Amino acid sequence: MQKDIKPWYASWFDTPFYHILYQDRDEKEAAFLIKKLLNHLELTPPAQILDLACGKGRHSRYLNDLGYDVIGLDLSQQSIAYAKQYENDLLHFEVHDKLIPYPKKFDAVFNLFTSFGYFEDPTDNIRVIENIKSSLKPNGFGVIDFMNAHKEKNSLVEEETKTVDGIDFHLHRYLKDGVIFKDIRFSFAGEAYHFTERVSALELDDFKAYFAQAGVELVDVFGDFNLAPFNQETSNRLILIFK
Protein backbone atom coordinates (compact mmCIF):
# COMPACT_ATOMS: atom_id res chain seq x y z
CA MET A 1 0.00 0.00 0.00
CA GLN A 2 1.42 3.37 -1.01
CA LYS A 3 0.95 6.34 1.32
CA ASP A 4 1.69 9.79 -0.09
CA ILE A 5 0.30 12.43 2.24
CA LYS A 6 0.17 16.19 1.55
CA PRO A 7 0.91 18.91 2.48
CA TRP A 8 4.25 17.51 3.56
CA TYR A 9 4.98 19.90 6.42
CA ALA A 10 1.59 19.19 8.00
CA SER A 11 1.90 15.41 7.75
CA TRP A 12 5.50 14.16 7.64
CA PHE A 13 6.46 16.05 10.83
CA ASP A 14 3.46 14.54 12.58
CA THR A 15 4.53 10.92 12.01
CA PRO A 16 6.74 8.87 14.33
CA PHE A 17 8.96 8.06 11.32
CA TYR A 18 10.16 11.66 11.04
CA HIS A 19 11.49 11.52 14.60
CA ILE A 20 13.03 8.09 13.98
CA LEU A 21 14.91 9.28 10.88
CA TYR A 22 16.25 12.41 12.57
CA GLN A 23 16.84 11.07 16.07
CA ASP A 24 20.59 11.61 15.79
CA ARG A 25 20.32 15.40 15.91
CA ASP A 26 22.96 16.75 18.25
CA GLU A 27 21.52 18.14 21.49
CA LYS A 28 24.90 19.55 22.56
CA GLU A 29 25.21 21.37 19.24
CA ALA A 30 21.74 22.87 19.69
CA ALA A 31 22.58 23.99 23.22
CA PHE A 32 25.84 25.51 22.00
CA LEU A 33 24.03 27.63 19.40
CA ILE A 34 21.45 28.83 21.90
CA LYS A 35 24.11 29.92 24.40
CA LYS A 36 25.94 31.81 21.67
CA LEU A 37 22.73 33.55 20.56
CA LEU A 38 21.72 34.51 24.10
CA ASN A 39 25.18 35.93 24.72
CA HIS A 40 25.20 37.86 21.47
CA LEU A 41 21.71 39.27 22.00
CA GLU A 42 22.48 40.02 25.66
CA LEU A 43 19.30 38.27 26.78
CA THR A 44 19.21 37.38 30.46
CA PRO A 45 16.58 35.37 32.37
CA PRO A 46 13.65 35.61 32.62
CA ALA A 47 13.46 37.21 29.15
CA GLN A 48 10.49 36.00 27.09
CA ILE A 49 11.38 33.88 24.05
CA LEU A 50 9.18 32.35 21.35
CA ASP A 51 10.45 29.11 19.81
CA LEU A 52 8.68 29.08 16.44
CA ALA A 53 8.39 25.63 14.84
CA CYS A 54 9.63 24.05 18.06
CA GLY A 55 9.02 20.39 17.14
CA LYS A 56 9.16 18.29 20.32
CA GLY A 57 10.62 21.26 22.17
CA ARG A 58 14.31 20.47 22.54
CA HIS A 59 15.37 24.12 22.15
CA SER A 60 12.46 25.37 24.27
CA ARG A 61 13.31 23.02 27.13
CA TYR A 62 16.94 24.03 27.11
CA LEU A 63 16.04 27.73 27.15
CA ASN A 64 13.69 27.09 30.06
CA ASP A 65 16.40 25.17 31.93
CA LEU A 66 18.47 28.36 31.71
CA GLY A 67 15.65 30.33 33.33
CA TYR A 68 13.92 31.90 30.33
CA ASP A 69 10.16 32.32 29.93
CA VAL A 70 9.44 30.27 26.80
CA ILE A 71 6.52 29.47 24.53
CA GLY A 72 7.03 26.78 21.89
CA LEU A 73 4.74 26.70 18.86
CA ASP A 74 4.45 24.00 16.22
CA LEU A 75 1.90 22.77 13.69
CA SER A 76 2.44 19.14 14.66
CA GLN A 77 -0.17 18.04 17.18
CA GLN A 78 1.82 14.94 18.10
CA SER A 79 5.01 16.91 18.73
CA ILE A 80 3.18 19.40 20.94
CA ALA A 81 1.40 16.60 22.80
CA TYR A 82 4.83 15.12 23.56
CA ALA A 83 6.34 18.48 24.56
CA LYS A 84 3.52 19.35 26.96
CA GLN A 85 4.80 16.84 29.52
CA TYR A 86 7.64 19.31 30.20
CA GLU A 87 5.44 22.37 30.79
CA ASN A 88 5.86 24.50 33.91
CA ASP A 89 5.18 28.08 34.98
CA LEU A 90 7.76 29.42 32.51
CA LEU A 91 7.40 26.86 29.71
CA HIS A 92 4.31 26.34 27.56
CA PHE A 93 3.60 24.65 24.24
CA GLU A 94 0.79 25.24 21.75
CA VAL A 95 -0.28 23.94 18.35
CA HIS A 96 -0.05 26.96 16.07
CA ASP A 97 0.38 27.70 12.35
CA LYS A 98 3.22 30.17 11.83
CA LEU A 99 1.28 31.71 8.94
CA ILE A 100 -1.07 33.10 11.59
CA PRO A 101 0.15 35.96 13.84
CA TYR A 102 0.64 35.00 17.48
CA PRO A 103 -0.96 37.50 19.89
CA LYS A 104 1.90 37.96 22.38
CA LYS A 105 5.15 39.95 22.42
CA PHE A 106 8.61 38.55 23.08
CA ASP A 107 12.18 39.71 23.64
CA ALA A 108 13.26 37.27 20.92
CA VAL A 109 11.70 34.91 18.40
CA PHE A 110 13.84 31.93 17.38
CA ASN A 111 13.17 29.95 14.20
CA LEU A 112 15.87 27.29 14.25
CA PHE A 113 17.17 24.30 12.30
CA THR A 114 15.93 25.25 8.82
CA SER A 115 12.27 25.50 9.85
CA PHE A 116 11.61 28.02 7.10
CA GLY A 117 11.00 28.08 3.35
CA TYR A 118 8.53 25.20 3.23
CA PHE A 119 5.82 26.92 1.23
CA GLU A 120 5.12 26.82 -2.48
CA ASP A 121 4.05 30.47 -2.48
CA PRO A 122 7.02 32.78 -1.67
CA THR A 123 4.65 35.35 -0.18
CA ASP A 124 4.01 32.89 2.64
CA ASN A 125 7.68 33.16 3.60
CA ILE A 126 7.24 36.93 3.86
CA ARG A 127 4.12 36.41 5.98
CA VAL A 128 6.14 34.34 8.46
CA ILE A 129 8.72 37.13 8.77
CA GLU A 130 5.95 39.69 9.21
CA ASN A 131 4.43 37.51 11.93
CA ILE A 132 7.78 37.25 13.69
CA LYS A 133 8.06 41.04 13.54
CA SER A 134 4.57 41.44 15.00
CA SER A 135 5.57 39.18 17.93
CA LEU A 136 8.63 41.23 18.89
CA LYS A 137 8.81 43.79 21.66
CA PRO A 138 10.19 47.21 20.57
CA ASN A 139 13.79 46.15 21.27
CA GLY A 140 13.28 42.48 20.38
CA PHE A 141 15.19 40.38 17.84
CA GLY A 142 14.18 37.70 15.37
CA VAL A 143 16.55 34.84 14.56
CA ILE A 144 16.35 32.51 11.57
CA ASP A 145 18.81 29.62 11.47
CA PHE A 146 18.79 28.28 7.90
CA MET A 147 20.97 26.03 5.77
CA ASN A 148 23.59 27.63 3.52
CA ALA A 149 21.61 26.84 0.39
CA HIS A 150 24.43 27.89 -1.95
CA LYS A 151 26.79 25.30 -0.47
CA GLU A 152 24.00 22.75 -0.11
CA LYS A 153 23.12 22.95 -3.80
CA ASN A 154 26.74 22.39 -4.78
CA SER A 155 27.25 19.38 -2.52
CA LEU A 156 23.89 17.61 -2.76
CA VAL A 157 24.08 13.88 -2.00
CA GLU A 158 21.54 12.59 -4.51
CA GLU A 159 21.07 9.02 -3.29
CA GLU A 160 21.47 7.71 0.25
CA THR A 161 20.08 4.94 2.42
CA LYS A 162 19.94 5.40 6.19
CA THR A 163 19.02 2.48 8.41
CA VAL A 164 17.56 3.60 11.74
CA ASP A 165 15.78 1.33 14.24
CA GLY A 166 15.63 -1.39 11.59
CA ILE A 167 13.96 0.82 8.97
CA ASP A 168 15.75 1.42 5.67
CA PHE A 169 15.05 5.02 4.66
CA HIS A 170 15.84 5.50 0.96
CA LEU A 171 16.58 9.17 0.32
CA HIS A 172 16.63 10.89 -3.06
CA ARG A 173 17.61 14.58 -3.15
CA TYR A 174 17.32 16.88 -6.13
CA LEU A 175 17.09 20.55 -7.03
CA LYS A 176 14.18 21.79 -9.12
CA ASP A 177 12.92 25.33 -9.74
CA GLY A 178 14.91 26.74 -6.84
CA VAL A 179 13.67 24.13 -4.37
CA ILE A 180 15.62 21.31 -2.73
CA PHE A 181 13.48 18.18 -2.61
CA LYS A 182 14.11 15.07 -0.55
CA ASP A 183 12.04 12.00 -1.45
CA ILE A 184 11.85 9.58 1.47
CA ARG A 185 10.71 6.03 0.81
CA PHE A 186 10.60 3.13 3.25
CA SER A 187 8.56 0.13 4.31
CA PHE A 188 7.25 -0.62 7.77
CA ALA A 189 5.03 -3.49 8.93
CA GLY A 190 4.39 -4.55 5.35
CA GLU A 191 3.33 -1.10 4.14
CA ALA A 192 5.22 1.22 1.77
CA TYR A 193 5.52 4.90 2.68
CA HIS A 194 6.54 7.90 0.62
CA PHE A 195 7.06 11.43 1.88
CA THR A 196 8.66 14.40 0.17
CA GLU A 197 10.35 17.26 1.98
CA ARG A 198 10.70 20.52 0.06
CA VAL A 199 12.68 23.56 1.18
CA SER A 200 13.25 26.63 -0.95
CA ALA A 201 16.97 27.07 -1.64
CA LEU A 202 16.98 30.61 -0.25
CA GLU A 203 20.24 32.50 -0.26
CA LEU A 204 21.26 35.65 1.58
CA ASP A 205 19.98 37.97 -1.15
CA ASP A 206 16.60 36.23 -1.07
CA PHE A 207 16.31 36.87 2.65
CA LYS A 208 17.37 40.47 2.21
CA ALA A 209 14.55 40.93 -0.31
CA TYR A 210 12.06 39.27 2.06
CA PHE A 211 13.19 41.44 4.96
CA ALA A 212 12.79 44.58 2.88
CA GLN A 213 9.25 43.57 1.93
CA ALA A 214 8.40 42.64 5.51
CA GLY A 215 9.80 45.90 6.85
CA VAL A 216 12.47 44.43 9.11
CA GLU A 217 16.13 45.37 9.46
CA LEU A 218 18.88 42.77 9.04
CA VAL A 219 21.32 43.27 11.91
CA ASP A 220 23.80 40.37 11.72
CA VAL A 221 24.65 37.43 9.48
CA PHE A 222 26.61 34.42 10.72
CA GLY A 223 27.81 31.21 9.09
CA ASP A 224 27.90 28.60 11.83
CA PHE A 225 26.83 27.78 15.38
CA ASN A 226 29.94 29.54 16.68
CA LEU A 227 28.59 32.74 15.07
CA ALA A 228 31.57 33.05 12.74
CA PRO A 229 31.21 35.40 9.73
CA PHE A 230 29.12 34.04 6.88
CA ASN A 231 30.94 32.80 3.79
CA GLN A 232 28.75 31.74 0.89
CA GLU A 233 31.17 29.06 -0.31
CA THR A 234 32.25 27.48 2.97
CA SER A 235 29.75 28.20 5.76
CA ASN A 236 27.50 25.38 6.90
CA ARG A 237 24.68 27.63 8.09
CA LEU A 238 23.03 30.97 7.32
CA ILE A 239 22.05 32.55 10.62
CA LEU A 240 20.18 35.84 10.36
CA ILE A 241 19.40 38.27 13.15
CA PHE A 242 16.90 41.02 12.47
CA LYS A 243 14.62 43.49 14.19
VEXNU-398116 format. One record per residue: x, y, z of N, C-alpha, C in turn; residue in one letter. Coordinates in steps of 0.05 Angstrom, whole numbers, plus 32768, in hexadecimal, padded with zeros to 4 digits. Example, Ala and Ser with C-alpha at 12.3 -4.5 7.8 and 13.67 -1.06 7.14 Angstrom:
BEGIN
   nu   nv   nw  cau  cav  caw   cu   cv   cw residuo
 8108 7F8E 809C 80F6 7FA6 809C 8108 7FBE 809C       A
 8101 7FD3 808E 8111 7FEB 808F 8102 8001 809D       S
// end
This chain:
BEGIN
   nu   nv   nw  cau  cav  caw   cu   cv   cw residuo
 8011 7FE8 8000 8000 8000 8000 8012 8019 8000       M
 800C 802B 7FEE 801C 8043 7FEC 800F 805A 7FFB       Q
 801E 8068 800C 8013 807F 801A 8023 8098 8013       K
 8015 80AB 8007 8022 80C4 7FFE 8010 80DA 8008       D
 8018 80E6 801F 8006 80F9 802D 8010 8115 8029       I
 7FFD 8128 8023 8003 8144 801F 7FF1 8155 802F       K
 7FF8 816E 8036 8012 817A 8032 8028 816E 8043       P
 8040 816E 8039 8055 815E 8047 805B 8169 8063       W
 805C 8183 8066 8064 818E 8080 804E 818A 8096       Y
 8036 8184 808D 8020 8180 80A0 801B 8162 80A5       A
 802A 8151 8098 8026 8134 809B 8040 8126 80A3       S
 8055 8129 8094 806E 811B 8099 8078 8121 80B5       W
 8078 813A 80BE 8081 8141 80D9 8070 8135 80EF       F
 8058 812D 80E8 8045 8123 80FC 8046 8104 80FD       D
 8058 80F8 80EF 805B 80DA 80F0 8071 80D2 8103       T
 8070 80BB 810E 8087 80B1 811F 80A0 80AC 810E       P
 809C 80A8 80F4 80B3 80A1 80E2 80C6 80B9 80DF       F
 80BB 80D1 80DF 80CB 80E9 80DD 80DF 80EA 80F4       Y
 80D5 80E5 810C 80E6 80E6 8124 80F9 80CF 8125       H
 80F2 80B8 8119 8105 80A2 8118 811C 80A9 8105       I
 8116 80B3 80ED 812A 80BA 80DA 813E 80CE 80E4       L
 8134 80E2 80F3 8145 80F8 80FB 814C 80F7 8119       Y
 814C 80DF 8125 8151 80DD 8141 816E 80E3 8149       Q
 8180 80E4 8135 819C 80E8 813C 81A4 8106 813D       D
 8190 8118 813D 8196 8134 813E 81A4 813A 8159       R
 81B8 814B 8157 81CB 814F 816D 81C0 8163 8181       D
 81B9 8159 8199 81AE 816B 81AE 81C4 817F 81B8       E
 81DD 8175 81BA 81F2 8187 81C3 81F7 819E 81AF       K
 81F5 8197 8196 81F8 81AB 8181 81E2 81C0 8183       E
 81C9 81B7 8187 81B3 81C9 818A 81B6 81DC 81A2       A
 81BF 81D0 81B8 81C4 81E0 81D0 81DA 81F4 81CC       A
 81EE 81EC 81BE 8205 81FE 81B8 81FB 8217 81A9       F
 81EB 8212 8194 81E1 8229 8184 81D0 823B 8195       L
 81BF 8230 81A5 81AD 8241 81B6 81BD 8252 81C9       I
 81D2 8247 81D6 81E2 8256 81E8 81F0 826D 81D9       K
 81FA 8268 81C1 8207 827C 81B1 81F3 8293 81AB       K
 81DB 828B 81A3 81C7 829F 819B 81BF 82B0 81B3       L
 81BA 82A3 81CA 81B2 82B2 81E2 81C8 82C6 81EA       L
 81E1 82BD 81E8 81F8 82CF 81EE 81F9 82E7 81DC       N
 81F6 82E1 81C2 81F8 82F5 81AD 81E1 830A 81B0       H
 81CA 8300 81B6 81B2 8311 81B8 81B0 831E 81D4       L
 81C1 8316 81E6 81C2 8320 8201 81A6 831D 820F       E
 819C 8305 820B 8182 82FD 8218 8187 82EE 8232       L
 817D 82F9 8247 8180 82EC 8261 8165 82E3 826C       T
 8165 82CD 827C 814C 82C3 8287 813F 82D9 8299       P
 8124 82DA 829A 8111 82C8 828C 8106 82D5 8273       P
 8117 82DD 8260 810D 82E8 8247 80FA 82D5 823A       A
 80E7 82E0 822B 80D2 82D0 821E 80DA 82C9 8201       Q
 80DA 82AF 81FB 80E4 82A6 81E1 80CE 8294 81D4       I
 80C9 8298 81BB 80B8 8287 81AB 80C8 8274 819A       L
 80C4 825B 819D 80D1 8246 818C 80BD 823E 8176       D
 80C1 8249 815F 80AE 8246 8149 80B5 822E 8138       L
 80A3 821B 8135 80A8 8201 8129 80BA 81F1 813B       A
 80B0 81EC 8154 80C1 81E1 8169 80C3 81C3 8168       C
 80B3 81B5 8157 80B4 8198 8157 80AD 818D 8172       G
 80BD 817A 817C 80B7 816E 8196 80C2 817F 81AD       K
 80CD 8196 81A7 80D4 81A9 81BB 80F0 81A8 81C6       G
 8103 819C 81B8 811E 8199 81C3 812B 81B4 81C8       R
 8128 81C8 81B6 8133 81E2 81BB 8124 81F1 81D1       H
 810A 81EE 81D1 80F9 81FB 81E5 8101 81F2 8201       S
 8104 81D8 8204 810A 81CC 821F 8125 81D6 8228       R
 8138 81D7 8216 8153 81E1 821E 8152 81FE 8227       Y
 8144 820F 8218 8141 822B 821F 8134 822D 823A       L
 811F 821D 823F 8112 821E 8259 8124 8215 8270       N
 8135 8201 826A 8148 81F7 827F 815B 820E 8287       D
 8160 8220 8274 8171 8237 827A 8163 824E 8288       L
 8148 824B 828C 8139 825F 829B 8128 8271 828A       G
 8126 826C 8270 8116 827E 825F 80F9 8276 825F       Y
 80E8 828A 8259 80CB 8286 8257 80C5 8280 8239       D
 80BD 8267 8233 80BD 825D 8218 80A1 8253 8210       V
 8099 825A 81F7 8082 824D 81EB 808C 8240 81D1       I
 8086 8226 81CE 808D 8218 81B6 8074 8213 81A5       G
 8075 8219 818B 805F 8216 8179 8067 8203 8162       L
 8054 81F2 815B 8059 81E0 8144 803E 81D7 8139       D
 803E 81D1 811F 8026 81C7 8112 8020 81AA 8118       L
 8034 819B 8120 8031 817F 8125 8023 817A 8140       S
 800B 816F 813F 7FFD 8169 8158 800B 8154 8168       Q
 8017 8140 815B 8024 812B 816A 803D 8135 8178       Q
 804C 8147 816A 8064 8152 8177 805D 8163 818F       S
 8048 8173 818C 8040 8184 81A3 8035 8173 81BA       I
 8026 815E 81B3 801C 814C 81C8 8033 8140 81D8       A
 8049 8139 81CA 8061 812E 81D7 806E 8144 81E9       Y
 8071 815C 81DD 807F 8172 81EB 8070 817B 8204       A
 8056 8178 8205 8046 8183 821B 804D 8176 8236       K
 8059 815E 8235 8060 8151 824E 8075 8161 825E       Q
 8083 8173 8250 8099 8182 825C 8090 819E 8265       Y
 8076 81A4 8261 806D 81BF 8268 8070 81C6 8286       E
 8075 81E0 828B 8075 81EA 82A6 806D 8207 82A5       N
 8071 8216 82BB 8068 8232 82BC 8075 8243 82A6       D
 808D 823C 829E 809B 824C 828A 80A0 823D 8270       L
 8091 8228 826B 8094 8219 8252 8079 820F 8249       L
 8070 8217 8232 8056 820F 8227 8059 8208 8209       H
 8048 81F6 8201 8048 81ED 81E5 802C 81EF 81DA       F
 802A 81F7 81C0 8010 81F9 81B3 8012 81F0 8196       E
 7FFC 81E4 818C 7FFA 81DF 816F 7FF3 81F9 8162       V
 8004 8201 814E 7FFF 821B 8141 800C 821B 8126       H
 7FFE 8227 8112 8008 822A 80F7 8017 8244 80F5       D
 8030 8243 80ED 8040 825B 80ED 8038 826F 80D7       K
 8025 8267 80C6 801A 827A 80B3 8005 828C 80C0       L
 7FFE 8286 80D9 7FEB 8296 80E8 7FF9 82A5 80FE       I
 7FF5 82C0 8100 8003 82CF 8115 7FFD 82C4 8131       P
 8011 82C5 8142 800D 82BC 815E 8009 82D5 816F       Y
 7FF5 82D5 8180 7FED 82EE 818E 7FFC 82F5 81A7       P
 8016 82EF 81A9 8026 82F7 81C0 8040 8303 81B6       K
 804E 8312 81C7 8067 831F 81C0 807E 8312 81D0       K
 8095 8311 81C2 80AC 8303 81CE 80C6 8314 81CA       F
 80D9 830D 81DB 80F4 831A 81D9 8103 830F 81C1       D
 80FD 82F6 81BA 8109 82E9 81A2 80F7 82D4 8198       A
 80F8 82D0 817D 80EA 82BA 8170 80FF 82AA 8161       V
 8101 8290 8168 8115 827F 815C 8106 826C 8148       F
 8111 826A 8130 8107 8257 811C 8120 8247 8113       N
 8124 8230 811F 813D 8222 811D 813C 8208 810C       L
 8154 8200 8104 8157 81E6 80F6 8148 81E4 80DC       F
 814B 81F9 80CB 813F 81F9 80B0 8121 81F3 80B2       T
 8113 8201 80C3 80F5 81FE 80C5 80E8 8215 80B6       S
 80F1 821A 809E 80E8 8230 808E 80EA 8228 8071       F
 80DA 8236 8060 80DC 8232 8043 80CD 8219 8039       G
 80B9 8210 8048 80AB 81F8 8041 8095 81FC 802C       Y
 808D 8215 8027 8074 821A 8019 8079 821D 7FFB       F
 8065 8216 7FEB 8066 8218 7FCE 8064 8236 7FC6       E
 8055 8245 7FD5 8051 8261 7FCE 8065 8272 7FDE       D
 8078 8280 7FD1 808C 8290 7FDF 8081 82A5 7FF1       P
 8069 82AF 7FEB 805D 82C3 7FFC 8057 82B8 8018       T
 8054 829E 801A 8050 8292 8035 8069 8294 8046       D
 8081 8293 8039 809A 8297 8048 809B 82B4 8054       N
 8092 82C7 8044 8091 82E3 804D 807D 82E5 8064       I
 8066 82D7 8062 8052 82D8 8078 805E 82CE 8092       R
 806E 82B9 8091 807B 82AF 80A9 808D 82C4 80B6       V
 809D 82D1 80A5 80AE 82E7 80AF 809E 82FD 80BB       I
 8089 8305 80AE 8077 831A 80B8 806B 8312 80D3       E
 8064 82F8 80D6 8059 82EE 80EF 806D 82EE 8105       N
 8086 82E7 80FE 809C 82E9 8112 809F 8306 811B       I
 809F 8318 8108 80A1 8335 810F 808B 833E 8121       K
 8072 8335 811C 805B 833D 812C 805D 8331 8148       S
 806D 831C 814C 806F 8310 8167 8087 831A 8177       S
 8095 832E 816C 80AD 8339 817A 80A6 8352 818A       L
 80B1 8353 81A2 80B0 836C 81B1 80C1 8381 81A3       K
 80BE 839B 81AA 80CC 83B0 819B 80EA 83AC 8198       P
 80F7 83A0 81AB 8114 839B 81A9 811A 837D 81A5       N
 8106 836E 819B 810A 8352 8198 8118 834A 817E       G
 8121 8331 817C 8130 8328 8165 8123 830E 815B       F
 8123 830B 8140 811C 82F2 8133 8135 82E4 812A       G
 8134 82C9 812C 814B 82B9 8123 8141 82A3 8111       V
 814C 82A1 80F9 8147 828A 80E7 8161 827B 80E3       I
 8161 8262 80EA 8178 8250 80E5 8171 823E 80CE       D
 817E 8243 80B7 8178 8236 809E 8191 8228 8093       F
 818D 8215 8081 81A3 8209 8073 81B1 821D 8062       M
 81CA 8219 805B 81D8 8229 8046 81D0 821C 802C       N
 81BB 8226 8020 81B0 8219 8008 81C4 8218 7FF1       A
 81D5 822D 7FEF 81E9 822E 7FD9 81FB 8216 7FDB       H
 8206 8211 7FF3 8218 81FA 7FF7 8209 81E0 7FF4       K
 81F0 81DF 7FFF 81E0 81C7 7FFE 81DB 81BE 7FE1       E
 81D4 81D1 7FD0 81CE 81CB 7FB4 81E7 81BF 7FA6       K
 81FE 81C9 7FAE 8217 81C0 7FA0 8222 81A6 7FAB       N
 8216 819C 7FC1 8221 8184 7FCE 820B 8170 7FD4       S
 81F5 8171 7FC4 81DE 8160 7FC9 81E5 8143 7FC5       L
 81DF 8133 7FDA 81E2 8116 7FD8 81C7 810B 7FCD       V
 81C8 8103 7FB3 81AF 80FC 7FA6 81A2 80E3 7FB1       E
 81B1 80CE 7FB5 81A5 80B4 7FBE 81B3 80AC 7FD8       E
 81A3 80A3 7FEB 81AD 809A 8005 8199 8088 8012       E
 81A3 8074 8020 8192 8063 8030 819B 8064 804D       T
 8189 806B 805F 818F 806C 807C 817E 8057 808A       K
 818B 8046 8099 817C 8032 80A8 817B 803A 80C5       T
 8163 803F 80CF 815F 8048 80EB 8149 8037 80F7       V
 814F 802C 810E 813C 801B 811D 8130 8005 810A       D
 8141 7FFA 80F9 8139 7FE4 80E8 8129 7FEC 80CF       G
 8126 8006 80CB 8117 8010 80B3 812B 801B 809F       I
 812A 8012 8087 813B 801C 8071 812D 8034 8064       D
 8138 804C 806A 812D 8064 805D 813D 806A 8044       F
 8130 8069 802D 813D 806E 8013 8138 808B 800C       H
 814D 809B 800A 814C 80B7 8006 8155 80BF 7FEB       L
 8145 80CF 7FDD 814D 80DA 7FC3 814A 80F8 7FC3       H
 8160 8106 7FC0 8160 8124 7FC1 8164 812F 7FA5       R
 8156 8145 7F9F 815A 8152 7F85 8151 816F 7F87       Y
 815C 817E 7F75 8156 819B 7F73 8144 81A0 7F5B       L
 812E 81AE 7F60 811C 81B4 7F4A 810E 81CE 7F4F       K
 8110 81E1 7F3C 8102 81FB 7F3D 8109 8209 7F57       D
 8122 8208 7F5F 812A 8217 7F77 8122 820A 7F91       G
 811A 81F1 7F91 8111 81E3 7FA9 8122 81C9 7FAB       V
 812B 81C4 7FC4 8138 81AA 7FC9 8124 8196 7FD3       I
 8121 8181 7FC5 810E 816C 7FCC 811D 8154 7FD8       F
 8110 8147 7FEB 811A 812D 7FF5 8103 8119 7FF5       K
 8104 8106 7FE3 80F1 80F0 7FE3 80FA 80DB 7FF7       D
 80E7 80D3 8008 80ED 80C0 801D 80DA 80A8 801A       I
 80E6 8091 8014 80D6 8079 8010 80E0 8063 8023       R
 80CD 8054 802F 80D4 803F 8041 80BC 802D 8045       F
 80C1 8015 8050 80AB 8003 8056 80AB 7FFD 8074       S
 8093 7FFA 807F 8091 7FF4 809B 8078 7FE3 809F       F
 807B 7FCC 80AD 8065 7FBA 80B3 8055 7FB3 8099       A
 8064 7FAE 8084 8058 7FA5 806B 804B 7FBB 805A       G
 804E 7FD4 8062 8043 7FEA 8053 8059 7FFC 8048       E
 8055 8006 8030 8068 8018 8023 8060 8035 8029       A
 8074 8046 802F 806E 8062 8036 807F 8074 8023       Y
 8074 808B 801D 8083 809E 800C 807C 80BA 8016       H
 8090 80C9 801E 808D 80E5 8026 80A1 80F5 8016       F
 809B 810E 8011 80AD 8120 8003 80B0 813A 8013       T
 80C9 813F 801C 80CF 8159 8028 80D6 816D 8011       E
 80CE 8186 8015 80D6 819A 8001 80DD 81B4 8010       R
 80F5 81BE 800B 80FE 81D7 8018 8109 81E9 8002       V
 80FF 8201 8000 8109 8215 7FED 8127 821A 7FF2       S
 8136 8219 7FDD 8153 821D 7FDF 815A 823B 7FE1       A
 8151 8247 7FF7 8154 8264 7FFB 8170 826C 8002       L
 817A 8280 7FF5 8195 828A 7FFB 8193 82A5 8008       E
 81A9 82B0 8010 81A9 82C9 8020 819A 82DF 8012       L
 819E 82E2 7FF8 8190 82F7 7FE9 8171 82F3 7FE9       D
 8169 82DA 7FE9 814C 82D5 7FEB 8141 82DE 8005       D
 814F 82D8 801B 8146 82E1 8035 8146 8300 8037       F
 815B 830C 802C 815B 8329 802C 8143 8335 801E       K
 813B 8329 8008 8123 8333 7FFA 810A 832E 800B       A
 8108 8317 8018 80F1 8311 8029 80F0 8325 8040       Y
 8107 832A 804C 8108 833D 8063 80FF 8359 805B       F
 8108 8361 8043 8100 837C 803A 80E2 837D 8036       A
 80D6 8368 802B 80B9 8367 8027 80AA 8365 8041       Q
 80B5 8358 8054 80A8 8355 806E 80AD 836D 8081       A
 80BF 837E 8079 80C4 8396 8089 80D5 8391 80A2       G
 80E7 837E 80A0 80F9 8379 80B6 8116 837F 80AE       V
 8127 8384 80C2 8143 838B 80BD 8155 8374 80C4       E
 8166 836C 80B0 817A 8357 80B5 8191 8363 80C5       L
 8196 8357 80DC 81AA 8361 80EE 81C5 8353 80EC       V
 81C4 8338 80EB 81DC 8327 80EA 81D7 830F 80D9       D
 81ED 8305 80CD 81ED 82ED 80BE 8205 82DC 80C6       V
 81FF 82C3 80CE 8214 82B0 80D6 8213 8297 80C6       F
 822A 8288 80C7 822C 8270 80B6 822E 8256 80C4       G
 822E 8256 80DE 822E 823C 80ED 8224 8240 8109       D
 8223 822A 8118 8219 822C 8134 822C 823A 8147       F
 8244 823F 813E 8257 824F 814E 8254 826D 8148       N
 8241 8273 8136 823C 828F 812D 8254 829B 8120       L
 8262 828B 810F 8277 8295 80FF 826B 82A4 80E7       A
 827B 82B5 80DA 8270 82C4 80C3 8266 82B1 80AD       P
 8252 82B9 809F 8246 82A9 808A 8257 82AA 8070       F
 825D 8292 8065 826B 8290 804C 825A 827E 803A       N
 8251 8289 8023 823F 827B 8012 824A 8260 8009       Q
 8264 825E 8004 826F 8245 7FFA 8275 8230 800F       E
 827B 8239 8028 8285 8226 803B 8274 8222 8054       T
 8263 8235 805A 8253 8234 8073 823E 821D 8072       S
 823A 8211 8089 8226 81FC 808A 820A 8206 808F       N
 8208 821E 809B 81EE 8229 80A2 81EB 8245 8097       R
 81D3 824F 8097 81CD 826B 8092 81BB 8274 80A9       L
 81C7 8282 80BC 81B9 828B 80D4 81B5 82A9 80D3       I
 819B 82B1 80D4 8194 82CD 80CF 8186 82D8 80E8       L
 8190 82EF 80F0 8184 82FD 8107 8179 8318 80FD       I
 8160 831D 8104 8152 8334 80F9 8140 8340 810F       F
 8137 8359 8109 8124 8366 811C 8111 8378 810C       K
// end
